C-alpha cells in the first residue's frame, strides 16, 4: 500500500488523466475489430484505473464511468 498526498490542482490533473485513459479504453472495448483476448486485458486495466478514479472523483463522475454489465465480446 502506498500513501499519496496531492493538492487540489494535482487532484484535478489526476482526474483528467484517468478520465482520458478510461474514455479511450471504453471506446476501444466497443470496437468489434479488437480481439476478445486483447479486450480482456483492456478490461483489467480499466478496472484498475476505475478503482483509482473512484478514490478521488465525485460520485457523479464515478457513475458516468461505471462499467456496464458486459462489453460486446465477439470471439473471433
CHARMM internal coordinates of N, CA and C (Angstrom, degrees):
IC EDIT
DIST 1 N 1 CA 1.4447
DIST 1 CA 1 C 1.5221
ANGL 1 N 1 CA 1 C 108.36
DIST 1 C 2 N 1.3289
ANGL 1 CA 1 C 2 N 115.02
DIHE 1 N 1 CA 1 C 2 N 139.81
DIST 2 N 2 CA 1.4589
ANGL 1 C 2 N 2 CA 121.52
DIHE 1 CA 1 C 2 N 2 CA -179.86
DIST 2 CA 2 C 1.5211
ANGL 2 N 2 CA 2 C 108.77
DIHE 1 C 2 N 2 CA 2 C -124.24
DIST 2 C 3 N 1.3129
ANGL 2 CA 2 C 3 N 116.74
DIHE 2 N 2 CA 2 C 3 N 134.98
DIST 3 N 3 CA 1.4511
ANGL 2 C 3 N 3 CA 121.85
DIHE 2 CA 2 C 3 N 3 CA 173.21
DIST 3 CA 3 C 1.5175
ANGL 3 N 3 CA 3 C 109.65
DIHE 2 C 3 N 3 CA 3 C -94.50
DIST 3 C 4 N 1.3217
ANGL 3 CA 3 C 4 N 116.48
DIHE 3 N 3 CA 3 C 4 N 149.26
DIST 4 N 4 CA 1.4541
ANGL 3 C 4 N 4 CA 120.59
DIHE 3 CA 3 C 4 N 4 CA -177.12
DIST 4 CA 4 C 1.5199
ANGL 4 N 4 CA 4 C 109.28
DIHE 3 C 4 N 4 CA 4 C -144.89
DIST 4 C 5 N 1.3213
ANGL 4 CA 4 C 5 N 116.39
DIHE 4 N 4 CA 4 C 5 N 124.35
DIST 5 N 5 CA 1.4566
ANGL 4 C 5 N 5 CA 121.23
DIHE 4 CA 4 C 5 N 5 CA 175.75
DIST 5 CA 5 C 1.5192
ANGL 5 N 5 CA 5 C 108.71
DIHE 4 C 5 N 5 CA 5 C -104.88
DIST 5 C 6 N 1.3265
ANGL 5 CA 5 C 6 N 116.23
DIHE 5 N 5 CA 5 C 6 N 125.09
DIST 6 N 6 CA 1.4598
ANGL 5 C 6 N 6 CA 120.99
DIHE 5 CA 5 C 6 N 6 CA 178.30
DIST 6 CA 6 C 1.5225
ANGL 6 N 6 CA 6 C 108.98
DIHE 5 C 6 N 6 CA 6 C -134.20
DIST 6 C 7 N 1.3381
ANGL 6 CA 6 C 7 N 115.81
DIHE 6 N 6 CA 6 C 7 N 149.49
DIST 7 N 7 CA 1.4591
ANGL 6 C 7 N 7 CA 118.69
DIHE 6 CA 6 C 7 N 7 CA 175.51
DIST 7 CA 7 C 1.5319
ANGL 7 N 7 CA 7 C 109.11
DIHE 6 C 7 N 7 CA 7 C -86.31
DIST 7 C 8 N 1.3324
ANGL 7 CA 7 C 8 N 117.05
DIHE 7 N 7 CA 7 C 8 N 178.30
DIST 8 N 8 CA 1.4635
ANGL 7 C 8 N 8 CA 120.88
DIHE 7 CA 7 C 8 N 8 CA -175.19
DIST 8 CA 8 C 1.5238
ANGL 8 N 8 CA 8 C 112.91
DIHE 7 C 8 N 8 CA 8 C -61.80
DIST 8 C 9 N 1.3233
ANGL 8 CA 8 C 9 N 116.89
DIHE 8 N 8 CA 8 C 9 N -38.73
DIST 9 N 9 CA 1.4645
ANGL 8 C 9 N 9 CA 120.22
DIHE 8 CA 8 C 9 N 9 CA -179.92
DIST 9 CA 9 C 1.5310
ANGL 9 N 9 CA 9 C 110.61
DIHE 8 C 9 N 9 CA 9 C -65.21
DIST 9 C 10 N 1.3247
ANGL 9 CA 9 C 10 N 116.73
DIHE 9 N 9 CA 9 C 10 N -42.84
DIST 10 N 10 CA 1.4621
ANGL 9 C 10 N 10 CA 121.06
DIHE 9 CA 9 C 10 N 10 CA 178.24
DIST 10 CA 10 C 1.5329
ANGL 10 N 10 CA 10 C 110.92
DIHE 9 C 10 N 10 CA 10 C -66.35
DIST 10 C 11 N 1.3212
ANGL 10 CA 10 C 11 N 116.39
DIHE 10 N 10 CA 10 C 11 N -37.13
DIST 11 N 11 CA 1.4619
ANGL 10 C 11 N 11 CA 121.04
DIHE 10 CA 10 C 11 N 11 CA 177.70
DIST 11 CA 11 C 1.5239
ANGL 11 N 11 CA 11 C 110.39
DIHE 10 C 11 N 11 CA 11 C -61.65
DIST 11 C 12 N 1.3235
ANGL 11 CA 11 C 12 N 116.79
DIHE 11 N 11 CA 11 C 12 N -45.82
DIST 12 N 12 CA 1.4621
ANGL 11 C 12 N 12 CA 120.60
DIHE 11 CA 11 C 12 N 12 CA 178.88
DIST 12 CA 12 C 1.5270
ANGL 12 N 12 CA 12 C 111.34
DIHE 11 C 12 N 12 CA 12 C -63.00
DIST 12 C 13 N 1.3190
ANGL 12 CA 12 C 13 N 117.45
DIHE 12 N 12 CA 12 C 13 N -36.87
DIST 13 N 13 CA 1.4635
ANGL 12 C 13 N 13 CA 121.08
DIHE 12 CA 12 C 13 N 13 CA 177.72
DIST 13 CA 13 C 1.5319
ANGL 13 N 13 CA 13 C 110.68
DIHE 12 C 13 N 13 CA 13 C -66.64
DIST 13 C 14 N 1.3248
ANGL 13 CA 13 C 14 N 117.12
DIHE 13 N 13 CA 13 C 14 N -41.73
DIST 14 N 14 CA 1.4696
ANGL 13 C 14 N 14 CA 120.59
DIHE 13 CA 13 C 14 N 14 CA 176.61
DIST 14 CA 14 C 1.5286
ANGL 14 N 14 CA 14 C 111.21
DIHE 13 C 14 N 14 CA 14 C -62.11
DIST 14 C 15 N 1.3231
ANGL 14 CA 14 C 15 N 116.58
DIHE 14 N 14 CA 14 C 15 N -43.07
DIST 15 N 15 CA 1.4623
ANGL 14 C 15 N 15 CA 120.72
DIHE 14 CA 14 C 15 N 15 CA 178.16
DIST 15 CA 15 C 1.5218
ANGL 15 N 15 CA 15 C 110.07
DIHE 14 C 15 N 15 CA 15 C -60.97
DIST 15 C 16 N 1.3267
ANGL 15 CA 15 C 16 N 116.76
DIHE 15 N 15 CA 15 C 16 N -44.85
DIST 16 N 16 CA 1.4604
ANGL 15 C 16 N 16 CA 121.41
DIHE 15 CA 15 C 16 N 16 CA 179.68
DIST 16 CA 16 C 1.5311
ANGL 16 N 16 CA 16 C 111.30
DIHE 15 C 16 N 16 CA 16 C -59.97
DIST 16 C 17 N 1.3295
ANGL 16 CA 16 C 17 N 116.70
DIHE 16 N 16 CA 16 C 17 N -46.84
DIST 17 N 17 CA 1.4644
ANGL 16 C 17 N 17 CA 120.79
DIHE 16 CA 16 C 17 N 17 CA -179.30
DIST 17 CA 17 C 1.5307
ANGL 17 N 17 CA 17 C 111.75
DIHE 16 C 17 N 17 CA 17 C -64.11
DIST 17 C 18 N 1.3198
ANGL 17 CA 17 C 18 N 116.42
DIHE 17 N 17 CA 17 C 18 N -42.90
DIST 18 N 18 CA 1.4640
ANGL 17 C 18 N 18 CA 119.89
DIHE 17 CA 17 C 18 N 18 CA 179.27
DIST 18 CA 18 C 1.5284
ANGL 18 N 18 CA 18 C 111.35
DIHE 17 C 18 N 18 CA 18 C -64.83
DIST 18 C 19 N 1.3384
ANGL 18 CA 18 C 19 N 116.68
DIHE 18 N 18 CA 18 C 19 N -41.19
DIST 19 N 19 CA 1.4659
ANGL 18 C 19 N 19 CA 120.16
DIHE 18 CA 18 C 19 N 19 CA 177.99
DIST 19 CA 19 C 1.5196
ANGL 19 N 19 CA 19 C 111.15
DIHE 18 C 19 N 19 CA 19 C -60.90
DIST 19 C 20 N 1.3161
ANGL 19 CA 19 C 20 N 116.49
DIHE 19 N 19 CA 19 C 20 N -45.23
DIST 20 N 20 CA 1.4707
ANGL 19 C 20 N 20 CA 120.21
DIHE 19 CA 19 C 20 N 20 CA -179.77
DIST 20 CA 20 C 1.5207
ANGL 20 N 20 CA 20 C 111.08
DIHE 19 C 20 N 20 CA 20 C -60.50
DIST 20 C 21 N 1.3079
ANGL 20 CA 20 C 21 N 116.49
DIHE 20 N 20 CA 20 C 21 N -46.11
DIST 21 N 21 CA 1.4676
ANGL 20 C 21 N 21 CA 120.23
DIHE 20 CA 20 C 21 N 21 CA -178.42
DIST 21 CA 21 C 1.5305
ANGL 21 N 21 CA 21 C 110.82
DIHE 20 C 21 N 21 CA 21 C -66.46
DIST 21 C 22 N 1.3318
ANGL 21 CA 21 C 22 N 117.18
DIHE 21 N 21 CA 21 C 22 N -41.74
DIST 22 N 22 CA 1.4594
ANGL 21 C 22 N 22 CA 119.72
DIHE 21 CA 21 C 22 N 22 CA 179.66
DIST 22 CA 22 C 1.5217
ANGL 22 N 22 CA 22 C 111.30
DIHE 21 C 22 N 22 CA 22 C -67.78
DIST 22 C 23 N 1.3392
ANGL 22 CA 22 C 23 N 118.06
DIHE 22 N 22 CA 22 C 23 N -36.46
DIST 23 N 23 CA 1.4680
ANGL 22 C 23 N 23 CA 121.02
DIHE 22 CA 22 C 23 N 23 CA 175.65
DIST 23 CA 23 C 1.5246
ANGL 23 N 23 CA 23 C 111.09
DIHE 22 C 23 N 23 CA 23 C -59.90
DIST 23 C 24 N 1.3111
ANGL 23 CA 23 C 24 N 116.46
DIHE 23 N 23 CA 23 C 24 N -44.34
DIST 24 N 24 CA 1.4678
ANGL 23 C 24 N 24 CA 120.35
DIHE 23 CA 23 C 24 N 24 CA 178.92
DIST 24 CA 24 C 1.5268
ANGL 24 N 24 CA 24 C 111.30
DIHE 23 C 24 N 24 CA 24 C -63.47
DIST 24 C 25 N 1.3160
ANGL 24 CA 24 C 25 N 116.30
DIHE 24 N 24 CA 24 C 25 N -42.99
DIST 25 N 25 CA 1.4648
ANGL 24 C 25 N 25 CA 119.67
DIHE 24 CA 24 C 25 N 25 CA 179.28
DIST 25 CA 25 C 1.5260
ANGL 25 N 25 CA 25 C 111.39
DIHE 24 C 25 N 25 CA 25 C -64.58
DIST 25 C 26 N 1.3297
ANGL 25 CA 25 C 26 N 116.83
DIHE 25 N 25 CA 25 C 26 N -43.00
DIST 26 N 26 CA 1.4608
ANGL 25 C 26 N 26 CA 119.65
DIHE 25 CA 25 C 26 N 26 CA 178.95
DIST 26 CA 26 C 1.5210
ANGL 26 N 26 CA 26 C 111.07
DIHE 25 C 26 N 26 CA 26 C -61.88
DIST 26 C 27 N 1.3137
ANGL 26 CA 26 C 27 N 116.59
DIHE 26 N 26 CA 26 C 27 N -41.97
DIST 27 N 27 CA 1.4640
ANGL 26 C 27 N 27 CA 120.82
DIHE 26 CA 26 C 27 N 27 CA 178.22
DIST 27 CA 27 C 1.5257
ANGL 27 N 27 CA 27 C 110.15
DIHE 26 C 27 N 27 CA 27 C -60.06
DIST 27 C 28 N 1.3200
ANGL 27 CA 27 C 28 N 116.56
DIHE 27 N 27 CA 27 C 28 N -46.48
DIST 28 N 28 CA 1.4639
ANGL 27 C 28 N 28 CA 121.04
DIHE 27 CA 27 C 28 N 28 CA -177.96
DIST 28 CA 28 C 1.5317
ANGL 28 N 28 CA 28 C 112.51
DIHE 27 C 28 N 28 CA 28 C -70.51
DIST 28 C 29 N 1.3198
ANGL 28 CA 28 C 29 N 117.23
DIHE 28 N 28 CA 28 C 29 N -31.25
DIST 29 N 29 CA 1.4635
ANGL 28 C 29 N 29 CA 119.61
DIHE 28 CA 28 C 29 N 29 CA -179.87
DIST 29 CA 29 C 1.5269
ANGL 29 N 29 CA 29 C 112.10
DIHE 28 C 29 N 29 CA 29 C -65.73
DIST 29 C 30 N 1.3126
ANGL 29 CA 29 C 30 N 117.55
DIHE 29 N 29 CA 29 C 30 N -25.86
DIST 30 N 30 CA 1.4611
ANGL 29 C 30 N 30 CA 120.93
DIHE 29 CA 29 C 30 N 30 CA 178.40
DIST 30 CA 30 C 1.5247
ANGL 30 N 30 CA 30 C 112.41
DIHE 29 C 30 N 30 CA 30 C -93.57
DIST 30 C 31 N 1.3068
ANGL 30 CA 30 C 31 N 117.61
DIHE 30 N 30 CA 30 C 31 N 2.44
DIST 31 N 31 CA 1.4606
ANGL 30 C 31 N 31 CA 121.98
DIHE 30 CA 30 C 31 N 31 CA 178.07
DIST 31 CA 31 C 1.5250
ANGL 31 N 31 CA 31 C 108.73
DIHE 30 C 31 N 31 CA 31 C -81.43
DIST 31 C 32 N 1.3083
ANGL 31 CA 31 C 32 N 116.36
DIHE 31 N 31 CA 31 C 32 N 118.11
DIST 32 N 32 CA 1.4642
ANGL 31 C 32 N 32 CA 121.02
DIHE 31 CA 31 C 32 N 32 CA -176.15
DIST 32 CA 32 C 1.5234
ANGL 32 N 32 CA 32 C 113.08
DIHE 31 C 32 N 32 CA 32 C -71.42
DIST 32 C 33 N 1.3220
ANGL 32 CA 32 C 33 N 117.81
DIHE 32 N 32 CA 32 C 33 N -15.96
DIST 33 N 33 CA 1.4601
ANGL 32 C 33 N 33 CA 120.68
DIHE 32 CA 32 C 33 N 33 CA -178.11
DIST 33 CA 33 C 1.5212
ANGL 33 N 33 CA 33 C 112.73
DIHE 32 C 33 N 33 CA 33 C -77.74
DIST 33 C 34 N 1.3203
ANGL 33 CA 33 C 34 N 117.08
DIHE 33 N 33 CA 33 C 34 N -15.94
DIST 34 N 34 CA 1.4619
ANGL 33 C 34 N 34 CA 121.00
DIHE 33 CA 33 C 34 N 34 CA -177.37
DIST 34 CA 34 C 1.5244
ANGL 34 N 34 CA 34 C 109.92
DIHE 33 C 34 N 34 CA 34 C -86.15
DIST 34 C 35 N 1.3120
ANGL 34 CA 34 C 35 N 116.25
DIHE 34 N 34 CA 34 C 35 N 132.36
DIST 35 N 35 CA 1.4609
ANGL 34 C 35 N 35 CA 124.27
DIHE 34 CA 34 C 35 N 35 CA -179.13
DIST 35 CA 35 C 1.5309
ANGL 35 N 35 CA 35 C 110.77
DIHE 34 C 35 N 35 CA 35 C -59.08
DIST 35 C 36 N 1.3279
ANGL 35 CA 35 C 36 N 116.88
DIHE 35 N 35 CA 35 C 36 N 143.00
DIST 36 N 36 CA 1.4672
ANGL 35 C 36 N 36 CA 120.25
DIHE 35 CA 35 C 36 N 36 CA -177.27
DIST 36 CA 36 C 1.5266
ANGL 36 N 36 CA 36 C 112.72
DIHE 35 C 36 N 36 CA 36 C -66.20
DIST 36 C 37 N 1.3334
ANGL 36 CA 36 C 37 N 118.06
DIHE 36 N 36 CA 36 C 37 N -25.26
DIST 37 N 37 CA 1.4652
ANGL 36 C 37 N 37 CA 120.00
DIHE 36 CA 36 C 37 N 37 CA 176.31
DIST 37 CA 37 C 1.5291
ANGL 37 N 37 CA 37 C 110.12
DIHE 36 C 37 N 37 CA 37 C -68.07
DIST 37 C 38 N 1.3002
ANGL 37 CA 37 C 38 N 116.00
DIHE 37 N 37 CA 37 C 38 N -39.06
DIST 38 N 38 CA 1.4663
ANGL 37 C 38 N 38 CA 121.04
DIHE 37 CA 37 C 38 N 38 CA 177.46
DIST 38 CA 38 C 1.5262
ANGL 38 N 38 CA 38 C 109.48
DIHE 37 C 38 N 38 CA 38 C -67.22
DIST 38 C 39 N 1.3218
ANGL 38 CA 38 C 39 N 116.18
DIHE 38 N 38 CA 38 C 39 N -40.16
DIST 39 N 39 CA 1.4653
ANGL 38 C 39 N 39 CA 120.57
DIHE 38 CA 38 C 39 N 39 CA 179.49
DIST 39 CA 39 C 1.5287
ANGL 39 N 39 CA 39 C 111.70
DIHE 38 C 39 N 39 CA 39 C -62.63
DIST 39 C 40 N 1.3228
ANGL 39 CA 39 C 40 N 116.53
DIHE 39 N 39 CA 39 C 40 N -33.86
DIST 40 N 40 CA 1.4671
ANGL 39 C 40 N 40 CA 119.82
DIHE 39 CA 39 C 40 N 40 CA 178.25
DIST 40 CA 40 C 1.5268
ANGL 40 N 40 CA 40 C 110.27
DIHE 39 C 40 N 40 CA 40 C -61.53
DIST 40 C 41 N 1.3151
ANGL 40 CA 40 C 41 N 116.76
DIHE 40 N 40 CA 40 C 41 N -44.68
DIST 41 N 41 CA 1.4634
ANGL 40 C 41 N 41 CA 120.93
DIHE 40 CA 40 C 41 N 41 CA 176.47
DIST 41 CA 41 C 1.5160
ANGL 41 N 41 CA 41 C 111.90
DIHE 40 C 41 N 41 CA 41 C -64.34
DIST 41 C 42 N 1.3266
ANGL 41 CA 41 C 42 N 116.20
DIHE 41 N 41 CA 41 C 42 N -37.70
DIST 42 N 42 CA 1.4615
ANGL 41 C 42 N 42 CA 120.51
DIHE 41 CA 41 C 42 N 42 CA 178.65
DIST 42 CA 42 C 1.5287
ANGL 42 N 42 CA 42 C 110.64
DIHE 41 C 42 N 42 CA 42 C -66.04
DIST 42 C 43 N 1.3253
ANGL 42 CA 42 C 43 N 116.75
DIHE 42 N 42 CA 42 C 43 N -38.24
DIST 43 N 43 CA 1.4623
ANGL 42 C 43 N 43 CA 120.61
DIHE 42 CA 42 C 43 N 43 CA 177.72
DIST 43 CA 43 C 1.5278
ANGL 43 N 43 CA 43 C 110.84
DIHE 42 C 43 N 43 CA 43 C -64.17
DIST 43 C 44 N 1.3193
ANGL 43 CA 43 C 44 N 116.99
DIHE 43 N 43 CA 43 C 44 N -40.53
DIST 44 N 44 CA 1.4651
ANGL 43 C 44 N 44 CA 120.38
DIHE 43 CA 43 C 44 N 44 CA 178.07
DIST 44 CA 44 C 1.5261
ANGL 44 N 44 CA 44 C 110.34
DIHE 43 C 44 N 44 CA 44 C -62.40
DIST 44 C 45 N 1.3238
ANGL 44 CA 44 C 45 N 116.34
DIHE 44 N 44 CA 44 C 45 N -42.70
DIST 45 N 45 CA 1.4648
ANGL 44 C 45 N 45 CA 120.82
DIHE 44 CA 44 C 45 N 45 CA 177.70
DIST 45 CA 45 C 1.5258
ANGL 45 N 45 CA 45 C 110.53
DIHE 44 C 45 N 45 CA 45 C -63.35
DIST 45 C 46 N 1.3344
ANGL 45 CA 45 C 46 N 116.91
DIHE 45 N 45 CA 45 C 46 N -42.23
DIST 46 N 46 CA 1.4611
ANGL 45 C 46 N 46 CA 121.11
DIHE 45 CA 45 C 46 N 46 CA 179.13
DIST 46 CA 46 C 1.5294
ANGL 46 N 46 CA 46 C 110.45
DIHE 45 C 46 N 46 CA 46 C -60.95
DIST 46 C 47 N 1.3199
ANGL 46 CA 46 C 47 N 116.72
DIHE 46 N 46 CA 46 C 47 N -42.76
DIST 47 N 47 CA 1.4670
ANGL 46 C 47 N 47 CA 120.76
DIHE 46 CA 46 C 47 N 47 CA 179.78
DIST 47 CA 47 C 1.5275
ANGL 47 N 47 CA 47 C 111.37
DIHE 46 C 47 N 47 CA 47 C -60.44
DIST 47 C 48 N 1.3143
ANGL 47 CA 47 C 48 N 117.11
DIHE 47 N 47 CA 47 C 48 N -40.64
DIST 48 N 48 CA 1.4691
ANGL 47 C 48 N 48 CA 121.21
DIHE 47 CA 47 C 48 N 48 CA 178.51
DIST 48 CA 48 C 1.5252
ANGL 48 N 48 CA 48 C 110.31
DIHE 47 C 48 N 48 CA 48 C -66.05
DIST 48 C 49 N 1.3282
ANGL 48 CA 48 C 49 N 116.62
DIHE 48 N 48 CA 48 C 49 N -47.03
DIST 49 N 49 CA 1.4639
ANGL 48 C 49 N 49 CA 120.39
DIHE 48 CA 48 C 49 N 49 CA 179.87
DIST 49 CA 49 C 1.5221
ANGL 49 N 49 CA 49 C 111.15
DIHE 48 C 49 N 49 CA 49 C -62.95
DIST 49 C 50 N 1.3264
ANGL 49 CA 49 C 50 N 116.92
DIHE 49 N 49 CA 49 C 50 N -40.41
DIST 50 N 50 CA 1.4623
ANGL 49 C 50 N 50 CA 120.11
DIHE 49 CA 49 C 50 N 50 CA -179.99
DIST 50 CA 50 C 1.5260
ANGL 50 N 50 CA 50 C 111.26
DIHE 49 C 50 N 50 CA 50 C -66.14
DIST 50 C 51 N 1.3151
ANGL 50 CA 50 C 51 N 117.25
DIHE 50 N 50 CA 50 C 51 N -37.25
DIST 51 N 51 CA 1.4696
ANGL 50 C 51 N 51 CA 119.13
DIHE 50 CA 50 C 51 N 51 CA 178.64
DIST 51 CA 51 C 1.5271
ANGL 51 N 51 CA 51 C 110.96
DIHE 50 C 51 N 51 CA 51 C -64.94
DIST 51 C 52 N 1.3333
ANGL 51 CA 51 C 52 N 117.15
DIHE 51 N 51 CA 51 C 52 N -35.52
DIST 52 N 52 CA 1.4696
ANGL 51 C 52 N 52 CA 120.40
DIHE 51 CA 51 C 52 N 52 CA 173.76
DIST 52 CA 52 C 1.5248
ANGL 52 N 52 CA 52 C 110.66
DIHE 51 C 52 N 52 CA 52 C -68.51
DIST 52 C 53 N 1.3223
ANGL 52 CA 52 C 53 N 115.75
DIHE 52 N 52 CA 52 C 53 N -43.91
DIST 53 N 53 CA 1.4594
ANGL 52 C 53 N 53 CA 122.56
DIHE 52 CA 52 C 53 N 53 CA -176.68
DIST 53 CA 53 C 1.5240
ANGL 53 N 53 CA 53 C 111.84
DIHE 52 C 53 N 53 CA 53 C -60.27
DIST 53 C 54 N 1.3318
ANGL 53 CA 53 C 54 N 117.05
DIHE 53 N 53 CA 53 C 54 N -44.53
DIST 54 N 54 CA 1.4617
ANGL 53 C 54 N 54 CA 119.37
DIHE 53 CA 53 C 54 N 54 CA -175.55
DIST 54 CA 54 C 1.5325
ANGL 54 N 54 CA 54 C 112.93
DIHE 53 C 54 N 54 CA 54 C -69.63
DIST 54 C 55 N 1.3219
ANGL 54 CA 54 C 55 N 117.36
DIHE 54 N 54 CA 54 C 55 N -13.31
DIST 55 N 55 CA 1.4679
ANGL 54 C 55 N 55 CA 120.25
DIHE 54 CA 54 C 55 N 55 CA 176.52
DIST 55 CA 55 C 1.5204
ANGL 55 N 55 CA 55 C 112.55
DIHE 54 C 55 N 55 CA 55 C -78.03
DIST 55 C 56 N 1.3424
ANGL 55 CA 55 C 56 N 116.69
DIHE 55 N 55 CA 55 C 56 N -23.75
DIST 56 N 56 CA 1.4642
ANGL 55 C 56 N 56 CA 118.93
DIHE 55 CA 55 C 56 N 56 CA -174.67
DIST 56 CA 56 C 1.5221
ANGL 56 N 56 CA 56 C 113.83
DIHE 55 C 56 N 56 CA 56 C -121.61
DIST 56 C 57 N 1.3150
ANGL 56 CA 56 C 57 N 118.35
DIHE 56 N 56 CA 56 C 57 N -13.57
DIST 57 N 57 CA 1.4673
ANGL 56 C 57 N 57 CA 121.19
DIHE 56 CA 56 C 57 N 57 CA -175.70
DIST 57 CA 57 C 1.5262
ANGL 57 N 57 CA 57 C 111.01
DIHE 56 C 57 N 57 CA 57 C -93.65
DIST 57 C 58 N 1.3233
ANGL 57 CA 57 C 58 N 115.04
DIHE 57 N 57 CA 57 C 58 N 164.43
DIST 58 N 58 CA 1.4637
ANGL 57 C 58 N 58 CA 120.72
DIHE 57 CA 57 C 58 N 58 CA 177.67
DIST 58 CA 58 C 1.5316
ANGL 58 N 58 CA 58 C 109.48
DIHE 57 C 58 N 58 CA 58 C -72.94
DIST 58 C 59 N 1.3273
ANGL 58 CA 58 C 59 N 116.90
DIHE 58 N 58 CA 58 C 59 N 157.21
DIST 59 N 59 CA 1.4720
ANGL 58 C 59 N 59 CA 119.46
DIHE 58 CA 58 C 59 N 59 CA 178.60
DIST 59 CA 59 C 1.5357
ANGL 59 N 59 CA 59 C 113.15
DIHE 58 C 59 N 59 CA 59 C -57.99
DIST 59 C 60 N 1.3332
ANGL 59 CA 59 C 60 N 117.32
DIHE 59 N 59 CA 59 C 60 N -36.00
DIST 60 N 60 CA 1.4675
ANGL 59 C 60 N 60 CA 119.83
DIHE 59 CA 59 C 60 N 60 CA 178.80
DIST 60 CA 60 C 1.5202
ANGL 60 N 60 CA 60 C 111.32
DIHE 59 C 60 N 60 CA 60 C -64.28
DIST 60 C 61 N 1.3276
ANGL 60 CA 60 C 61 N 117.12
DIHE 60 N 60 CA 60 C 61 N -41.46
DIST 61 N 61 CA 1.4622
ANGL 60 C 61 N 61 CA 120.54
DIHE 60 CA 60 C 61 N 61 CA 177.12
DIST 61 CA 61 C 1.5222
ANGL 61 N 61 CA 61 C 110.60
DIHE 60 C 61 N 61 CA 61 C -64.94
DIST 61 C 62 N 1.3160
ANGL 61 CA 61 C 62 N 116.07
DIHE 61 N 61 CA 61 C 62 N -38.75
DIST 62 N 62 CA 1.4698
ANGL 61 C 62 N 62 CA 119.82
DIHE 61 CA 61 C 62 N 62 CA 179.76
DIST 62 CA 62 C 1.5248
ANGL 62 N 62 CA 62 C 111.09
DIHE 61 C 62 N 62 CA 62 C -63.00
DIST 62 C 63 N 1.3224
ANGL 62 CA 62 C 63 N 117.12
DIHE 62 N 62 CA 62 C 63 N -39.13
DIST 63 N 63 CA 1.4630
ANGL 62 C 63 N 63 CA 120.20
DIHE 62 CA 62 C 63 N 63 CA 178.30
DIST 63 CA 63 C 1.5195
ANGL 63 N 63 CA 63 C 111.30
DIHE 62 C 63 N 63 CA 63 C -63.05
DIST 63 C 64 N 1.3168
ANGL 63 CA 63 C 64 N 116.20
DIHE 63 N 63 CA 63 C 64 N -38.27
DIST 64 N 64 CA 1.4701
ANGL 63 C 64 N 64 CA 120.49
DIHE 63 CA 63 C 64 N 64 CA -179.18
DIST 64 CA 64 C 1.5244
ANGL 64 N 64 CA 64 C 111.22
DIHE 63 C 64 N 64 CA 64 C -63.16
DIST 64 C 65 N 1.3192
ANGL 64 CA 64 C 65 N 117.29
DIHE 64 N 64 CA 64 C 65 N -35.64
DIST 65 N 65 CA 1.4638
ANGL 64 C 65 N 65 CA 121.16
DIHE 64 CA 64 C 65 N 65 CA -175.75
DIST 65 CA 65 C 1.5236
ANGL 65 N 65 CA 65 C 113.62
DIHE 64 C 65 N 65 CA 65 C -100.52
DIST 65 C 66 N 1.3281
ANGL 65 CA 65 C 66 N 117.04
DIHE 65 N 65 CA 65 C 66 N 5.54
DIST 66 N 66 CA 1.4601
ANGL 65 C 66 N 66 CA 120.07
DIHE 65 CA 65 C 66 N 66 CA 178.15
DIST 66 CA 66 C 1.5296
ANGL 66 N 66 CA 66 C 108.64
DIHE 65 C 66 N 66 CA 66 C -63.75
DIST 66 C 67 N 1.3144
ANGL 66 CA 66 C 67 N 115.53
DIHE 66 N 66 CA 66 C 67 N 133.83
DIST 67 N 67 CA 1.4621
ANGL 66 C 67 N 67 CA 121.21
DIHE 66 CA 66 C 67 N 67 CA -175.86
DIST 67 CA 67 C 1.5197
ANGL 67 N 67 CA 67 C 110.22
DIHE 66 C 67 N 67 CA 67 C -70.63
DIST 67 C 68 N 1.3072
ANGL 67 CA 67 C 68 N 115.71
DIHE 67 N 67 CA 67 C 68 N 138.60
DIST 68 N 68 CA 1.4596
ANGL 67 C 68 N 68 CA 121.41
DIHE 67 CA 67 C 68 N 68 CA 176.33
DIST 68 CA 68 C 1.5267
ANGL 68 N 68 CA 68 C 108.73
DIHE 67 C 68 N 68 CA 68 C -68.22
DIST 68 C 69 N 1.3194
ANGL 68 CA 68 C 69 N 116.27
DIHE 68 N 68 CA 68 C 69 N 168.62
DIST 69 N 69 CA 1.4681
ANGL 68 C 69 N 69 CA 121.22
DIHE 68 CA 68 C 69 N 69 CA -175.75
DIST 69 CA 69 C 1.5235
ANGL 69 N 69 CA 69 C 112.70
DIHE 68 C 69 N 69 CA 69 C -57.23
DIST 69 C 70 N 1.3334
ANGL 69 CA 69 C 70 N 116.75
DIHE 69 N 69 CA 69 C 70 N -44.12
DIST 70 N 70 CA 1.4674
ANGL 69 C 70 N 70 CA 118.94
DIHE 69 CA 69 C 70 N 70 CA 178.75
DIST 70 CA 70 C 1.5203
ANGL 70 N 70 CA 70 C 109.46
DIHE 69 C 70 N 70 CA 70 C -151.24
DIST 70 C 71 N 1.3033
ANGL 70 CA 70 C 71 N 114.62
DIHE 70 N 70 CA 70 C 71 N 151.01
DIST 71 N 71 CA 1.4517
ANGL 70 C 71 N 71 CA 121.15
DIHE 70 CA 70 C 71 N 71 CA 176.85
DIST 71 CA 71 C 1.5181
ANGL 71 N 71 CA 71 C 108.08
DIHE 70 C 71 N 71 CA 71 C -97.89
DIST 71 C 72 N 1.3068
ANGL 71 CA 71 C 72 N 115.56
DIHE 71 N 71 CA 71 C 72 N 159.45
DIST 72 N 72 CA 1.4688
ANGL 71 C 72 N 72 CA 119.25
DIHE 71 CA 71 C 72 N 72 CA -178.55
DIST 72 CA 72 C 1.5176
ANGL 72 N 72 CA 72 C 110.13
DIHE 71 C 72 N 72 CA 72 C -76.97
DIST 72 C 73 N 1.3080
ANGL 72 CA 72 C 73 N 115.93
DIHE 72 N 72 CA 72 C 73 N 94.58
DIST 73 N 73 CA 1.4692
ANGL 72 C 73 N 73 CA 121.63
DIHE 72 CA 72 C 73 N 73 CA 177.55
DIST 73 CA 73 C 1.5128
ANGL 73 N 73 CA 73 C 108.23
DIHE 72 C 73 N 73 CA 73 C -94.98
DIST 73 C 74 N 1.2935
ANGL 73 CA 73 C 74 N 114.76
DIHE 73 N 73 CA 73 C 74 N 111.86
DIST 74 N 74 CA 1.4572
ANGL 73 C 74 N 74 CA 119.77
DIHE 73 CA 73 C 74 N 74 CA 173.22
DIST 74 CA 74 C 1.5066
ANGL 74 N 74 CA 74 C 107.73
DIHE 73 C 74 N 74 CA 74 C -101.91
DIST 74 C 75 N 1.3046
ANGL 74 CA 74 C 75 N 116.82
DIHE 74 N 74 CA 74 C 75 N 112.06
DIST 75 N 75 CA 1.4626
ANGL 74 C 75 N 75 CA 120.10
DIHE 74 CA 74 C 75 N 75 CA -178.54
DIST 75 CA 75 C 1.5107
ANGL 75 N 75 CA 75 C 108.82
DIHE 74 C 75 N 75 CA 75 C -76.71
DIST 75 C 76 N 1.3268
ANGL 75 CA 75 C 76 N 114.99
DIHE 75 N 75 CA 75 C 76 N 121.92
DIST 76 N 76 CA 1.4709
ANGL 75 C 76 N 76 CA 120.91
DIHE 75 CA 75 C 76 N 76 CA -177.66
DIST 76 CA 76 C 1.5012
ANGL 76 N 76 CA 76 C 111.59
DIHE 75 C 76 N 76 CA 76 C -81.35
END
COOR INIT
IC SEED 1 N 1 CA 1 C
IC BUILD
